[in-house]
Amino acid sequence: MKPIIASFDVLPQGVALQEVPQQPMDPGILSSGLDPAIFGVSANVPPRRVYQRGARSFQWTASDPNGDQLIYSLFYRNVGEGQWRPLVRDLTQTFYTLDTETLPDGWYVFRLVASDLPSNAPERALEAERLTEPILIDNTPPVIRATAPRLTGRRAEVTFTATDATSNIARAEVSVNGGRWQQLLPDDGIADSPEEAFTVRVEAEAPGEHTITVRVFDMQGNAGSHKVTVIVP
């Protein structure tokens, strides 16, 4: 009977999985012949989750009805393409973290293949596979441009326009003269498209140079920033 893939999950971007080193097992438990689980010892320690920019992690559960040992391979392709490209082969662990910065931005589908080859001759080995839904890979920050400052006395107004080629704009923040970041709403009231305009109005307390910095995040967490210097007479 062929292997069974019970689940194949894709974690949010930025979540990396790391193997947790197992503590050496008590030799007495090994020699007792008893199930180590009785003593609270697990043979399958789940991986640790850590932050890694651009990471995209896959985690799955699989089994073999015959108790055969399994190995796993991952493949990928762009949405709309027919050819699968190998990502990693012959894994024994049930997770994998991809550095998505090695791939161009775009939509991808990933395929997991489980094989019982370690326990069978090549001609008798069986496989099972499972696909992900299309996944967006986007590591490029929004591009921001700004209008020239419009001055009315000591009041300055600047419009920043953020554009993202792959995903929607998610949120923006503004800092004046190096002060704390504050939420900045788009001119249309909600950030939900690949291009958004943000108008900043500043009342200068004194003449001279004043710096307005805006940073914008897309849906994948990529951030771009732009700075404008305003000279108030």
Secondary structure in CASP SS format (residue, H / E / C, confidence):
PFRMAT SS
TARGET T0000
AUTHOR 0000-0000-0000
METHOD secondary structure of the structure
MODEL  1
M C 1.00
K C 1.00
P C 1.00
I E 1.00
I E 1.00
A E 1.00
S E 1.00
F E 1.00
D E 1.00
V E 1.00
L C 1.00
P C 1.00
Q C 1.00
G C 1.00
V E 1.00
A E 1.00
L E 1.00
Q E 1.00
E C 1.00
V C 1.00
P C 1.00
Q C 1.00
Q C 1.00
P C 1.00
M C 1.00
D C 1.00
P H 1.00
G H 1.00
I H 1.00
L H 1.00
S H 1.00
S H 1.00
G C 1.00
L C 1.00
D C 1.00
P H 1.00
A H 1.00
I H 1.00
F H 1.00
G C 1.00
V C 1.00
S C 1.00
A C 1.00
N C 1.00
V C 1.00
P C 1.00
P C 1.00
R E 1.00
R E 1.00
V E 1.00
Y E 1.00
Q C 1.00
R C 1.00
G C 1.00
A E 1.00
R E 1.00
S E 1.00
F E 1.00
Q E 1.00
W E 1.00
T E 1.00
A E 1.00
S E 1.00
D C 1.00
P C 1.00
N C 1.00
G C 1.00
D C 1.00
Q C 1.00
L C 1.00
I E 1.00
Y E 1.00
S E 1.00
L E 1.00
F E 1.00
Y E 1.00
R E 1.00
N E 1.00
V C 1.00
G C 1.00
E C 1.00
G C 1.00
Q C 1.00
W C 1.00
R E 1.00
P E 1.00
L E 1.00
V E 1.00
R E 1.00
D E 1.00
L E 1.00
T C 1.00
Q C 1.00
T C 1.00
F E 1.00
Y E 1.00
T E 1.00
L E 1.00
D E 1.00
T H 1.00
E H 1.00
T H 1.00
L C 1.00
P C 1.00
D C 1.00
G E 1.00
W E 1.00
Y E 1.00
V E 1.00
F E 1.00
R E 1.00
L E 1.00
V E 1.00
A E 1.00
S E 1.00
D C 1.00
L H 1.00
P H 1.00
S H 1.00
N C 1.00
A C 1.00
P H 1.00
E H 1.00
R H 1.00
A C 1.00
L C 1.00
E E 1.00
A E 1.00
E E 1.00
R E 1.00
L E 1.00
T C 1.00
E C 1.00
P C 1.00
I E 1.00
L E 1.00
I E 1.00
D C 1.00
N C 1.00
T C 1.00
P C 1.00
P C 1.00
V E 1.00
I E 1.00
R E 1.00
A E 1.00
T C 1.00
A C 1.00
P C 1.00
R E 1.00
L E 1.00
T E 1.00
G C 1.00
R C 1.00
R E 1.00
A E 1.00
E E 1.00
V E 1.00
T E 1.00
F E 1.00
T E 1.00
A E 1.00
T E 1.00
D C 1.00
A C 1.00
T C 1.00
S C 1.00
N C 1.00
I E 1.00
A E 1.00
R E 1.00
A E 1.00
E E 1.00
V E 1.00
S E 1.00
V E 1.00
N C 1.00
G C 1.00
G C 1.00
R C 1.00
W C 1.00
Q E 1.00
Q E 1.00
L C 1.00
L C 1.00
P C 1.00
D C 1.00
D C 1.00
G C 1.00
I C 1.00
A C 1.00
D C 1.00
S C 1.00
P C 1.00
E E 1.00
E E 1.00
A E 1.00
F E 1.00
T E 1.00
V E 1.00
R E 1.00
V E 1.00
E E 1.00
A C 1.00
E C 1.00
A C 1.00
P C 1.00
G E 1.00
E E 1.00
H E 1.00
T E 1.00
I E 1.00
T E 1.00
V E 1.00
R E 1.00
V E 1.00
F E 1.00
D E 1.00
M C 1.00
Q C 1.00
G C 1.00
N C 1.00
A E 1.00
G E 1.00
S E 1.00
H E 1.00
K E 1.00
V E 1.00
T E 1.00
V E 1.00
I E 1.00
V E 1.00
P C 1.00
END
